[in-house]
């Protein structure tokens, strides 16, 4: 193994300068994914790790109805936050189902947004065909055994799944990512932060080299919005989602006036089901309408042997979750 340099700057500007000046440098926060990829799986290579864990990027605040979450706030800290408990229960449900207690005490919010896929073909260096790891080499998952893979936003170049639970809830709530880099600051809606595989599966988000996530802004819903995050997995203990759904409805006079729906376990990115939301608005909170929305949400999936089951499973989960948040029985 080559020599790895470790740096721990005291200032944000210093950290950005260190990474920007070195193409072989990367930021390090909790390290729960990064160190696995580097030291255990060996599928990424860095010359320098710049530790940002002690920079002033931790904690939460509320300004003008928006919860701002510092990027190095841990998952456990955010799950225990009083505002999250009271105003964002869907986010808390996603956090608590997303990792073991030990991992939640180390993993950061910024790191969760940037976590890499758990696709076993990507993480196994013995597999030559992985466009995400080696662009242009092909996708072994498309022709090999596949189960924990994507069916939305996928194609012959890549079916690697985005594994985050938290991001599904944040996408549904219109969260915005705060970014800082050598060219200054910018904000990007989380729905626009991720890049679907297309011809370049190795490009996963809009960050340029040297840019880092500094915070995440989560708009606090007005009273009356009922929401839930539901995750289906192989066993109840810590495990990645087969499918998951973050759903929120506002119902007035029996009609749906606001609908939010995002899916996990099925997309190459955290999947916002825009068409399903459009279908639901203005309709009655009936199971028949929920079923129609579920069909629209899973329209035109890209499946391979081993992932076909996710279509029906996701549709059933959508209906179940919408029924719960609406209180519908019919």
N, C-alpha and C positions, 0 to 999 in steps of 0.2 A: 504494500500500500504506500502511496506517495505521502509526503509530509503535508499535513493539514494545519494551516495557521488559524488561530483563534483570536478574535479581537472583541473587546467589550467597550465600546465608546460611551462617553458620558453625555453626549449631546446628539439630538436627532440629526442635525446638519452634518456632524462628523460621521455618523453611520451611513448616511446617504452618499457622502463623498467617498467613503471607503469602498462601498459596493459599486458605485458608478464608475470608479476608476479601474476596476478589475473585472474583466469578463468571467473570471473563474470564482467570483465571490458571490455569496448568498446570505440573506438574513436568516437568523436563527432566533426563535422565540421559545415555545415550550419544547419543541424538538420531537414530539411524539410520533410524527410521521417522517420528518426530515432526516432524523438520525437513522431510522429504519432503512430508508431509501439509500442513504449514503453508506452506512457501516455494515448493515446486515444484508440487504438485497444487492447493493452495489450497482444500482441502475442509474444513479446520478453521480457526477464528479464535480467536486469543488476544490479549489486551492485554499479558500479562505471562508470561514464562517464568522459573520459579524453578529454578535449577540445583542439583541435589542430588548431583552427581557427586563432591564432595569431603567429603560428610558421612561419618561413621564407620559406613558400611553395606557395607563391602567385606570379603571374606575368608570363610573357612569355619572351622567348629569341629565337634567331635563330642562330644555329651553324651548319655549313656544310650542309646546305639545309634541316635542320630539325627544326621544331617549337617545342620547349619544353614548356609545359604548367604546371605550378605548381598546385598541387592537390587541394589547397584551393582557387584557382582562381575561381571567380563566373562565372556562365553561362553568365550573362550580360556583365561582363568584357571581356570575351573571344569573345563574339559576336561583341563587339565594337573594338576589336583589329585590327589595320591597316593591319597586315599581313593576318589575317583571312579574312578580307573584300576583299583584293586584290588577295590572292592566294588560299584561301580555302572557296569559296562561298558556297559549299555544306555543310560544317560544320556550317557556319553561318545560313543557311536555317534550318538545323536541330535544332540548339539552339533556334532560334526564334519561331519555331513551337512546341517546347518541353514543354513550361511552360508559365504561365502568367508572366508579368513584375515583379510583386512582388516576385514571387518565384525565378525568374532568378537572382534577386538581393541578394538572400540568398543562393540558392543552389550552391554547389561547383562541380567542374569537377570530383574530386575523388568520391564525394558522388553520382554523377550521374551514374558513372560506377558501383557503389555498391548498387544502389537502389534495393529494394525488389519488388517482383511481386505485382501487383494490384489485383490478383485473390481474389474474394470476399470470397471464401471458406477458403483461407489461413488467411484472415484478420478477420474472424468471429470466435471467440472462441466457439460459440455455435455449430459449425460444428466440429464433432469429427474426421471425416475421412479427414485428410490432411497429406499426407506423408512428405510434406515440413515442416510443423509445428510439426507434431508428427509422426516420422518415423515408418512405419509398420502399420499405421492405415487405409490406403487406400486412394483413391482419389474420393471425392464426386463430383468433377467437371465432371468426366468421365460419371457419370450416372445422374447427375442433369442438370438443365438448364445451358447452356454454350454459350457464344458468344465472349467475349473478352479473348479468350484463344488461345493457340498455336496449330498449325497443323504440324509443322516441329520440329524434335527432341523430339517429344512428344510420349507418350505411356500410357499404362493402369495405370502406377504408378503416372503419373503427366502430366498435360497439362497446367500448369501455364505459363503465357506469360512473356517474358522480355520486359518491357515497354519503355525502353529508346529510344529516337530519336537520340540523339547525338552519341550513341554507334554504330548505324547502319552506319552513315557516317564515323566514325573512323575505323570501321572494314573494310570498303571498301578501305580505304587509308593506310592500313597496319600499323596502330598505334601500338606503343609499350608501355607497362606499366612499369614504374619504381617503384620498391618495396624495402622497407627497413624494417628490423626486427631484432630480437635478434641475428640472425646468419649472419647478414650483408646485402648487397645489391644484387639485381638481377633484370633482365629485362625479361619480358614475352610478346610475341606478343599478342595483344588483341584477335586475333582469337583463341589463346590457353589459355586465361585467364579464360574463363567461362567453367563450367562443365555441360554437359547435364544430365537430371535427372537420367536415368538408374535405378539402384536399390536404389540410395540414393538421392532423390530429395532435401533433406535438405542441401546437399553440393552443393553450387552454383558457387564457384570459387576456384582458387588454393591458395588463401591466407591462411597461417597458423596463429594461434592465436598469436597476438602481431605484425604481419606484417601490414604495412600500405602502401597505394599508396602515393608516394611522387611526382610523375610527370607523364605526358603522352607525349611521343615523336610522332609527326606527320610529316612524310616525306612530303616535299612540292613538288607537282607535277611539272614536267617540263612544259614549255609553250606548248600549243596546246591540252592539255587534257581538254575536255569539260565535265562538271559534273553538276548534279542536284540532290537535295533531294526533293521527293514528298511524301506527307502524305495524306491519305484518312481517314477521321474521320466523326463522326455523325453530328457534327456542326463545324463551322469555328472557333469559340472561343476555348479557352484552353480545349483540350480533347485528350485522348490517341488514338493512331492509331488503326484503323481497319486493315489496311495494309499500309506499306510505302516502299519506294525504294530509295536507294542511287546508282546512276548509273554514270559511267564515261567511255568515249570512246576517243581513239585517232585514227583518220582516216587519212590514207595517200594513195593517189591515188584511193580513193573510197573503199579501204579495211581497215578493222579494225585491227590495229596493237596492241592495248592495250584495254582491257575491264575489268571493275571492276563493280561488282554488289553485293549489300547487301540488305537484306530485314528486315523490322521490322513489328510488329503486327502479325507475323505468327510463330515465333520461340521461343523455350524455352530459347534460347540465341540469341544475335544479329547474324543474319544468313548470312553468306557469301556464295553466290551461285557459288561455284567453277566450277561445271560442266557446267553451263550456260556460264561462262566466257570462258572456254575452247572451247565451241562450236562456240562462236562468233569470236575468234581470227582467222584472215586470211580470213574471209568471207566478202562479200560486206555488206554495211550498208543498207540492204533492210528490209522491214517490215516482209517478210516471214521468214527471219533469226531471227528476234526479237521474232516472235511467237514461233519458234522452241526453242529458248533459254528460253522463259517463261515456256514452257511445261517441259523442263528439270529441271528448277529451282524448280518446284512444283511437282516433281515426288514422288510418294509414300507418300502422306500426311497421317497423322493420324487424322481423323476427327470424331467428335461425332455430334449428332443432335444439330444444332445451329451453328456449325462452318464450315459446308460444303461450304457455300457461299464464304469463304475466298480463296478457290482454284482459282475459276474463277476471282474473284476480283483482286487477286494478279497478276495473269497472264496478265490481261488487263492493270494493272498499270505498269508492267514491259515494255510491248510493248509501251505504251504511253510515258514513261520516256525515253526509248532508242530512240524512234523517235525524241523526242525533242532535246536530246543532240547531235544527229547525223544530224539533219535537214532533215531526210529522209521523202519522201512523198509517195513512192511506197510500 
